[in-house]
Amino acid sequence: MHEFLNEAMSSVQKTPTTHISIASAVISAILNTSCTVAPTDKALENLHQAGYVEQAHFDHRVRFRQDGIDPEVLTVLIEGDGQPWIHSIHISSDPTPAYPLVLSLQERISGDSLYLGRPCYFGVADSHCDYRYWTSHRYSPEVVASMTNIVQRRLGVGHYRKLVLLGHSGGGTLASLMACSFEMPTLLLTLSANLDTRAWAEHHQWTPLDGSLDPARDTLPCPSITHRHFQGGEDQNTPAELNELYFQRHGIRPNVVGAANHTNWARFWPEIQRELARFRSAE
């Protein structure tokens, strides 16, 4: 996640009730006039060339990849929040990340993998899209349900016995909210995920994500899930201690990687890959 809740949204939070409509109009004007950073990463070109749009409640740009190594395990990859804001001032008209970390990791995944684009990301033309779905409602029940539906469809056309949900940052938030929806052994593997969105927003003094679910308060322990949560020792965006309530609630501890920050997880791929291999080989 590169841009976050900012002075514009904070002004709504601090504005007296009688002026909320004026503040909302200002935000709408900002949304309509803001520019975006053009995505340039090669991975995005691959997504548009080899991917397709699949419809649930929202439209999702997805990329399915097979290498024939292990057709019994499906790995679903979910990107972070990208660019919901421009320069911490304007709501972005396109939240698509300029450099999608998780998409670049798909080539390193063994077996079947599904890169699952979030609603309103990657240039989908969807009438349901609204800026709320990459700001206040980015982890809303309707977003979670739509993404879960896409995964369930893919599971229904394969012969899978295990599922991996791999998400970075806000993608890990969504993966944690989806994980209990599948009736099979599931590895929930997150990288720098914000698993307590209330604590995360308070830590950064951002407006609460009132339209979103919060993994620390809206999930329960699920016997089908194996948890592996990687947190960076140098992560200033999502320090591990912010997720303590989630970890306590699920009776788990994170894997804290001392030299990792919020975005350099490709450097630590061998450690991540070991967790994937361990889950695949477990009975």
C-alpha positions as CSV (number, residue, x, y, z in Angstrom):
1,M,0.0,0.0,0.0
2,H,1.6,3.3,-1.1
3,E,-1.1,5.9,-0.4
4,F,-3.5,6.1,2.5
5,L,-6.2,8.0,4.2
6,N,-5.3,11.6,4.3
7,E,-6.2,15.2,5.1
8,A,-9.2,15.2,2.7
9,M,-10.9,12.3,4.5
10,S,-9.8,13.5,7.9
11,S,-11.5,16.8,7.2
12,V,-14.8,14.8,6.9
13,Q,-14.2,13.1,10.2
14,K,-13.6,16.4,11.9
15,T,-16.3,18.3,10.1
16,P,-19.5,19.1,12.1
17,T,-22.5,17.1,11.0
18,T,-24.2,20.1,9.4
19,H,-21.3,20.4,7.0
20,I,-20.9,16.8,6.0
21,S,-22.6,17.2,2.7
22,I,-20.3,20.1,1.8
23,A,-17.2,18.0,2.7
24,S,-18.5,15.1,0.7
25,A,-19.0,17.3,-2.3
26,V,-15.4,18.5,-2.0
27,I,-14.2,14.9,-1.9
28,S,-16.2,14.1,-5.0
29,A,-14.7,17.0,-6.8
30,I,-11.2,15.9,-5.8
31,L,-12.0,12.4,-7.0
32,N,-13.1,13.6,-10.4
33,T,-10.1,15.8,-11.0
34,S,-7.3,13.6,-9.6
35,C,-4.7,12.0,-11.8
36,T,-3.2,8.6,-11.4
37,V,0.3,7.1,-11.7
38,A,0.4,4.9,-14.8
39,P,1.3,1.3,-13.9
40,T,4.5,0.4,-15.7
41,D,5.6,-2.9,-14.3
42,K,6.0,-5.8,-16.8
43,A,3.8,-8.0,-14.6
44,L,0.9,-5.7,-15.4
45,E,1.5,-6.2,-19.1
46,N,1.4,-10.0,-18.5
47,L,-1.8,-9.7,-16.6
48,H,-3.5,-7.9,-19.4
49,Q,-2.1,-10.2,-22.0
50,A,-2.8,-13.5,-20.3
51,G,-5.6,-12.6,-17.9
52,Y,-9.3,-12.2,-18.3
53,V,-12.2,-10.6,-16.5
54,E,-14.5,-12.8,-14.4
55,Q,-17.8,-11.6,-13.0
56,A,-19.3,-12.1,-9.5
57,H,-20.9,-9.2,-7.7
58,F,-17.9,-7.2,-9.0
59,D,-15.8,-7.7,-12.1
60,H,-12.3,-9.1,-11.3
61,R,-9.3,-9.2,-13.6
62,V,-7.8,-12.6,-13.0
63,R,-4.9,-14.7,-14.3
64,F,-4.9,-18.5,-14.0
65,R,-1.6,-20.3,-14.5
66,Q,-0.7,-24.0,-14.6
67,D,2.6,-25.7,-14.8
68,G,1.5,-29.3,-14.3
69,I,3.6,-29.8,-11.1
70,D,0.9,-30.2,-8.5
71,P,-2.7,-30.0,-9.8
72,E,-4.2,-30.8,-6.4
73,V,-3.2,-27.5,-4.7
74,L,-4.6,-24.2,-5.8
75,T,-2.7,-21.0,-4.8
76,V,-4.7,-17.8,-4.8
77,L,-2.8,-14.5,-4.8
78,I,-4.2,-11.2,-3.7
79,E,-2.5,-7.9,-4.1
80,G,-2.3,-5.0,-1.6
81,D,-4.3,-1.8,-1.6
82,G,-2.2,-0.2,-4.3
83,Q,-2.8,3.5,-4.8
84,P,-6.2,4.5,-3.2
85,W,-4.8,8.0,-2.7
86,I,-2.5,10.2,-4.7
87,H,0.2,12.0,-2.7
88,S,-1.9,11.5,0.4
89,I,-4.2,14.3,-0.8
90,H,-6.5,13.1,-3.5
91,I,-8.6,10.0,-3.8
92,S,-7.3,8.1,-6.8
93,S,-9.5,7.4,-9.8
94,D,-7.6,4.1,-10.3
95,P,-6.2,2.3,-7.3
96,T,-4.2,-0.2,-9.4
97,P,-0.6,-0.6,-7.9
98,A,2.2,0.7,-10.1
99,Y,4.4,-2.2,-9.1
100,P,2.3,-5.2,-8.0
101,L,4.4,-7.4,-5.8
102,V,2.2,-10.4,-5.6
103,L,1.6,-10.5,-9.3
104,S,5.3,-10.6,-9.9
105,L,5.5,-13.6,-7.5
106,Q,3.0,-15.7,-9.4
107,E,5.7,-16.9,-11.8
108,R,7.5,-18.5,-8.8
109,I,4.5,-20.5,-7.6
110,S,4.5,-24.2,-8.3
111,G,1.3,-25.8,-9.4
112,D,-2.0,-24.1,-10.2
113,S,-2.3,-20.5,-9.3
114,L,-5.0,-17.9,-9.6
115,Y,-4.1,-14.2,-9.4
116,L,-7.3,-12.6,-8.2
117,G,-7.6,-8.9,-8.9
118,R,-9.6,-6.8,-6.4
119,P,-12.8,-5.0,-7.4
120,C,-12.2,-1.8,-9.4
121,Y,-8.5,-2.6,-9.9
122,F,-6.6,-3.2,-13.2
123,G,-8.9,-1.2,-15.4
124,V,-12.1,-3.2,-15.2
125,A,-15.2,-1.4,-16.5
126,D,-17.6,-2.2,-13.7
127,S,-20.8,-0.2,-13.0
128,H,-20.6,-1.3,-9.4
129,C,-17.3,0.6,-8.9
130,D,-17.2,3.5,-6.5
131,Y,-14.2,5.1,-4.8
132,R,-15.5,3.7,-1.5
133,Y,-14.4,0.2,-2.6
134,W,-10.7,1.3,-2.5
135,T,-11.1,3.6,0.5
136,S,-13.5,3.1,3.4
137,H,-15.2,-0.1,2.0
138,R,-12.1,-1.8,0.7
139,Y,-12.6,-4.8,3.0
140,S,-16.4,-4.7,3.0
141,P,-18.7,-7.8,3.1
142,E,-19.6,-7.3,-0.6
143,V,-15.9,-7.2,-1.6
144,V,-15.1,-10.3,0.5
145,A,-18.1,-12.2,-0.9
146,S,-17.4,-11.4,-4.5
147,M,-13.7,-12.5,-4.2
148,T,-14.8,-15.7,-2.3
149,N,-17.2,-16.5,-5.1
150,I,-14.5,-16.4,-7.8
151,V,-12.3,-18.8,-5.7
152,Q,-15.2,-21.2,-5.2
153,R,-15.8,-21.3,-8.9
154,R,-12.2,-22.2,-9.6
155,L,-12.2,-24.9,-6.9
156,G,-15.3,-26.3,-8.5
157,V,-13.7,-27.0,-11.9
158,G,-10.5,-28.6,-10.6
159,H,-9.6,-31.6,-8.4
160,Y,-8.1,-29.7,-5.6
161,R,-7.6,-31.1,-2.1
162,K,-5.8,-28.0,-0.6
163,L,-6.0,-24.3,-0.9
164,V,-3.4,-21.5,-0.3
165,L,-4.5,-17.9,0.1
166,L,-1.4,-15.7,-0.2
167,G,-2.0,-12.0,0.3
168,H,0.2,-8.9,0.7
169,S,-0.7,-6.0,2.9
170,G,-4.4,-5.3,2.4
171,G,-4.6,-8.5,0.2
172,G,-3.7,-10.4,3.4
173,T,-6.5,-8.6,5.2
174,L,-8.9,-9.9,2.5
175,A,-7.4,-13.4,2.5
176,S,-7.9,-13.6,6.3
177,L,-11.6,-12.6,5.9
178,M,-12.1,-15.2,3.2
179,A,-10.2,-18.1,4.7
180,C,-12.9,-19.9,6.6
181,S,-15.2,-20.0,3.6
182,F,-13.7,-23.1,2.1
183,E,-14.3,-26.7,3.2
184,M,-10.7,-27.9,2.7
185,P,-7.3,-27.5,4.3
186,T,-6.3,-23.9,3.7
187,L,-3.0,-22.2,4.2
188,L,-3.5,-18.6,5.1
189,L,-0.1,-17.0,4.2
190,T,0.1,-13.2,4.6
191,L,2.9,-10.7,4.0
192,S,2.8,-7.4,6.0
193,A,-1.0,-7.8,6.4
194,N,-3.0,-5.3,8.5
195,L,-5.0,-7.8,10.5
196,D,-6.4,-5.3,13.0
197,T,-7.6,-2.5,10.8
198,R,-8.8,-0.4,13.8
199,A,-5.4,-0.4,15.4
200,W,-3.8,0.2,12.1
201,A,-5.9,3.3,11.4
202,E,-5.4,4.6,14.9
203,H,-1.7,4.1,14.7
204,H,-1.5,6.3,11.6
205,Q,-4.2,8.7,12.7
206,W,-6.3,7.9,9.7
207,T,-10.1,7.9,9.4
208,P,-11.5,4.5,10.5
209,L,-12.5,2.1,7.7
210,D,-16.1,2.1,8.9
211,G,-17.4,0.3,5.8
212,S,-15.0,-2.6,6.1
213,L,-14.7,-5.8,8.1
214,D,-11.9,-6.1,10.6
215,P,-10.1,-9.5,10.8
216,A,-9.2,-8.9,14.5
217,R,-12.9,-8.6,15.4
218,D,-14.8,-10.2,12.6
219,T,-13.1,-13.6,12.3
220,L,-13.0,-16.7,14.5
221,P,-10.6,-19.6,14.8
222,C,-11.3,-22.1,12.0
223,P,-10.0,-25.7,12.2
224,S,-9.3,-26.0,8.5
225,I,-6.8,-23.1,8.5
226,T,-3.0,-23.2,8.9
227,H,-1.7,-19.7,9.7
228,R,1.6,-18.3,8.5
229,H,1.8,-14.5,8.9
230,F,5.1,-12.9,7.9
231,Q,5.7,-9.5,9.4
232,G,8.7,-7.2,8.7
233,G,11.0,-6.1,11.5
234,E,11.5,-2.8,9.6
235,D,7.9,-2.4,8.4
236,Q,6.8,1.1,9.4
237,N,3.5,0.7,7.7
238,T,2.2,-2.4,9.6
239,P,4.4,-3.2,12.6
240,A,3.7,-6.7,13.9
241,E,2.5,-5.4,17.3
242,L,-0.5,-3.7,15.6
243,N,-1.9,-7.2,14.9
244,E,-1.6,-8.5,18.5
245,L,-5.3,-8.8,19.0
246,Y,-5.7,-11.0,15.9
247,F,-2.8,-13.2,16.9
248,Q,-4.2,-13.6,20.4
249,R,-7.7,-14.4,19.2
250,H,-6.4,-17.2,16.9
251,G,-3.7,-18.5,19.3
252,I,-0.8,-17.9,16.9
253,R,2.4,-16.0,16.6
254,P,3.8,-14.2,13.5
255,N,7.0,-15.0,11.6
256,V,8.9,-11.7,12.1
257,V,11.7,-11.3,9.5
258,G,14.1,-8.7,10.9
259,A,15.3,-7.2,7.6
260,A,12.0,-7.1,5.9
261,N,10.1,-3.9,5.4
262,H,6.6,-3.5,3.9
263,T,7.4,-4.1,0.3
264,N,10.7,-6.1,-0.1
265,W,9.3,-9.6,0.4
266,A,10.7,-10.9,-2.9
267,R,14.1,-10.9,-1.2
268,F,12.7,-13.5,1.3
269,W,11.1,-15.8,-1.2
270,P,13.0,-18.9,-0.1
271,E,11.6,-18.7,3.4
272,I,8.1,-18.1,2.0
273,Q,8.5,-21.0,-0.4
274,R,9.5,-23.3,2.4
275,E,6.2,-22.7,4.1
276,L,4.4,-23.4,0.9
277,A,6.3,-26.7,0.4
278,R,5.6,-27.7,4.0
279,F,1.9,-27.2,3.6
280,R,1.8,-29.1,0.2
281,S,3.6,-32.1,1.6
282,A,1.7,-32.3,4.9
283,E,-1.0,-35.1,5.1
